[in-house]
Amino acid sequence: MDIDSLVEAVTARVKQKLYLEEMTDKKKLLIISQEHGTDCHSFLDCNSCSCGYMEDCALLKEYQVQMEQYDVVLLYQLTNEMLGKITAGIGDTPYAKLAIEAILLGKKIYVPNEEVELYQYENTAPKAYYQMMYEKINLLRACGVIFCGQKDLEKRLCQADTCCEKAERKEEQQENEKEGSQSECQFVQNTCTKETFCFSKKIITEKDMIDAYQNGANEVEIQKHAILSELAKEYAHEKNINITRLLS
């Protein structure tokens, strides 16, 4: 072997080693879907590794994946049927089985709001029935599952996991895990309109905002020094809820 061939061989091996080391350092992200969809594959094609993740599609792998290897899971095409199965712990399909396994292993799970079938019936379903189904969403939230808009998904994936954010998520999860479907926040009906509510709590979570919205609020008032979580802010923005901070 001449010197040029030797140099090329050594260079190729070094490049391969550097590539493997880079891949090993990357976190792994798994997309779980029931069928090939535009949104999930668009995310896979357009955002591949943009946030430092190695991305896999469970469907392309015929669901033959080791969940322990993944740091983050994206759950697409969450139909009402699968919502019921997952929250009941019924893993009788590959999709439901992987979703349940991800929850049990404490993986960070994101669900784009656009992929939740239940939301399509918010304005048509009987309130009592919709509330019953929505409690299944709240159960997933209490387990740490994060629901957000598709457009915000990459920003969330790229966002630094600061101590403040960890504490906020822990606080929100603790709030959601408390018994009963009623929030601890006390709603004080405003004398001007029935659609304005005042929170007396010191920490306002996303679940508080959800409860306010489901009780007909389009405006909420919070105390002067109250802490408003980022998820609560985002939910209020999505539902066009106006937030007013009291001066005293």
N, C-alpha and C positions, 0 to 999 in steps of 0.2 A: 504494500500500500504506500503510495507516494505521500508527500507531506501535505499537499492540498486536500487529498481525500481524507487524510487523518484529521485535519483541521475541521473539515465539513462534518465528519462523524462526531467529533467531540462537541462541536457547536450544536448539532441536532440533539444530542443527549442532554446538554445543558438546558436548551430551550424546553425540552420535554419535561425535565425535572422542575424547572421554574413554573411551567404551566400546571403541573400536578400539584405543586405546593400552593399556587394561587387558588386552584379549585378546592383544595382541602380547607383553606382559610375561609372560603365563602360559606355563608349560611344557606340552608336548603329550604326551598319553598315548594309546596305541593298544591296543585290546583285539582279540586275534586268536583266533577260534574257528572250528570246523568247521560248526557249525549253531547256530541260535538256542537258547540255553540259559538256564535260570532264574538261575543264579548270576552269569554274566557280565553279563546285562542288569540284574539286580538291583543289582549294583555300579555299573553305568553310571547307572541311574535314581536311586539313593539317595545316591550319594557324588559326584555330578557337581560338579567344581570345589571340593570341600570341602578339598582340600589344595593348591589353587592350580593345578590342571591343567585344560587343555582336553582333554576326552575324546572319542575317536572309536571307532567299531566298524568293523573292517575288513570284516566280513561285510555290514553295512548299506551300505558303499561298494563292494560287490562286489569287494573286494580291490584296488581301484584307488586305492592310496595311495602317497605318496612317503615312504619310510621315513626319509629324511634329515631330514624335518621333525619327527620325534618324538624325545622325550627318554627316554621310558619305554615299555616294551611289557609287556602282561600276556598270557600264553599260557594259554588255557583248552583243555579237552578234549584233553589230550595222550594219545592212544591209543598202544598198543604199536606199531601200524603207523607212526604219525607219529614216534614216538620213534626207530624204526629208520631211517626216511628222513632225518630231520634230522641224526642223528649220522653218517650215511653221506654227507651232502651231496647227497642226492637231492631236488631241488626240483621234482618232477613234479606237484605240486598247488599251488593258490594258497596254502593254509595253510602247507605245508612251505617253499615258496619265500620267503614273507614271514618266517617264523621263521629260516631260514638267513640271509637278508639282514640281519635284526636282529643276529644273532650276528657276522656278518662286519663290520658297521659299529660293533661295540662298544657297542651300545645296552644300557641297564640293563634286564634282562629278569627278570620274576617269574613263577613258576609255582605256583599254589595246590596244596598236596599233595593236596587232594580231587579235583583234576582229572587226576591221574596214574593211568592205568589199571593200570600195573604193580603198584602198591601193593596192589591188590585180591587179588593172588595170593601175597602174602608167606607165608601160612600153608599154602598148598596146593601151590605149585609145587616141583618138585625143587630142592634147594639149589643144585646146580651150574648149572642152567638159570636160576634166578632171579638168581644172582650174575652170570652172563654178561649178562643184561638190565640188571641194576643198574649194571654198569660204564658203560652208556650214560648213565645218570643222572649218574654221577661225571664223565663226559666233559663234560656240559653244565655241571656245577658248576665244573669246571676252566676253562671258557670264561667264567665270570662269571655264569652263570644262577643265580638265587636261588630256592630252593624254600622255601615257608613255608605256614603254615595260612591259610585264607581269612580267619579272624577277625583275623589279625595283619597282613593285607595293607595296610589303610589306615594303620595305625600306622607301618609301614615306609615307606610312600610319604610320610607327613608328617614322618618323622624327619629331623632336620638332618643334612646330610652333612659331619660334622666331620672334621678332619684325623685324629683318632684312628680313626674308623670307616674312613676311606680306607686308613690304614696296616694296619688289621686285615684288610680285604678283600684287600689286596695280599699280605699275609703268607699268608692262607689260600689264595689262588689259586696262589702259588708252591709251597705245600706240595702242592696237588692236581696240579700240572703235573709233578711229579717222576716219573721213570720207574717203571713197574711198578704193580701194583694194591695192593701192600703198603704200609702206612703206615710212616714212619720211627720211629714210637713203638715202644718196646719194652714188650711186655706181660710183666709178672712175675706169675705165678700165685700167688694168695694161698693160704697153707697151710690156711685155714679153709674156703674154698669155691672150687669151680672157676669160679664165675660172677663173681668179683671180679678186676679187673685193675688194675695199677699203672702209670701213665705216668711215665717218667723224663724226658720232654721238658720243655723250658722253656716252650714255647708249644703249647697244646692246641687243635686246630682241629675243625671239624665233621666232617671226614673221619676224624679219629682216633676220634671218638665213634661214627661209623658202623661203622668197622672193629671197635671193641670190641663193639658191639651184635651185629654179624653173627657174632662169635666167641662169642656166648652170654653176654655180660656184662650183669648187671642192676645192677652197682655198680662204680664205678671210683675209684681213689685217685690223687691228683695231688700233686706236690711242694709244699712250703710256699709258695714264691715263684713258682710256675708261673702263666703267664697263660692264662686260659680265655676263648676268644673268645665273643662273644654268640651266634653261630650254634651253637657247640658247646653252650652252655647251653640254647638253645631245643630243640635236637635231643634232649638228655638229658631235658628236661622232657616232650617229646612221647612219648618211649619209656619214661618212668618209670625212668630210670637214676639211681641215687643217687650223688652226688658227694661224696667225702670228701677234705679237704685234710690232708695229713700235717703234723704239728706240728714235725717235725725232718727 
